[in-house]
């Protein structure tokens, strides 16, 4: 397994997921909830790709392969965890914006 490639996949997919989640939040703030929902769904798809890359690493280690823990892999894990947290929080913020918009009508 090429750990550097997997780490770069984690960084790329996680970065995409985080970016799309924040774009979804911006759309919710504008009142465009259909686009916010679409972007959040795309964000979750990218996050799943990142999670799958992480699972590949876990499976490789579980099968006995030695995984060298370098700064690149630590950085990749950091990206994954922050994107996961961002998605969860932004999902809740979108609910609040949607509720607020409903009350203002």
Order of alpha helices (4+ residues) and beta strands (2+ residues): alpha-alpha-alpha
